[in-house]
Amino acid sequence: DVKVTQSSRYLVKRTGEKVFLECVQDMDHENMFWYRQDPGLGLRLIYFSYDVKMKEKGDIPEGYSVSREKKERFSLILESASTNQTSMYLCASSAYDTGRNIQYFGAGTRLSVL
Amino acid sequence: GQQVMQIPQYQHVQEGEDFTTYCNSSTTLSNIQWYKQRPGGHPVFLIQLVKSGEVKKQKRLTFQFGEAKKNSSLHITATQTTDVGTYFCAGRSGGTSYGKLTFGQGTILTVHP
């Protein structure tokens, strides 16, 4: 079974703090994704990565950065957390673009920025 | 950019009633996927549709992909309490997209026993 593990289920941070969200997958997937999920807005793509050290902006990259130093690990960084970044963050991974690239999701991190 | 709209946002049904959610894309899709997220859980893949006009069934769930490959629907017959959750469609555009999907807003289904 594919396993995507996010380091924290719940996180509470202060405004202005630097926040790291970690994601690890064990299926040797090339693609990894970070989404945020907000009521009524569905899943919005923040950043994705298709290879080590490769990254591309998604639909809402402002205020975020990412790091992929190893194939299995994809980190989301909030350089200076703000209250409007309070949300559920979901990490996903998928195999190389074969036309049937199912995304496997982690359990999510619920981040509160106070 | 590509947009995927999904309606309705919420649906409340009595157990045994049918349920349908609709998905519309602003652009032609190469394929569409459907995911289900149980309350407190994470999205889980249900199915992928690729061909124009394709219809697939999974027990009480029927998935359709439109002829123009711009819309899709999920129909559940005789809902059960185990069907509760949020259903997302996710469209993939053509070309090399590194597996990137554009998700709809989701439909939250509540089933009253």
Interface residues (C-beta under 8 A of the other chain):
Chain A: E30 N31 F33 Y35 G40 L41 G42 L43 R44 L45 F48 Y50 E56 G58 D59 L90 A92 S94 A95 Y96 D97 G99 R100 N101 I102 Q103 Y104 F105 G106 A107 G108
Chain B: G1 Q6 Q9 S30 N31 Q33 Y35 G41 H42 P43 V44 F45 Q48 V50 F88 A90 R92 T96 S97 Y98 G99 K100 L101 T102 F103 G104 Q105 G106
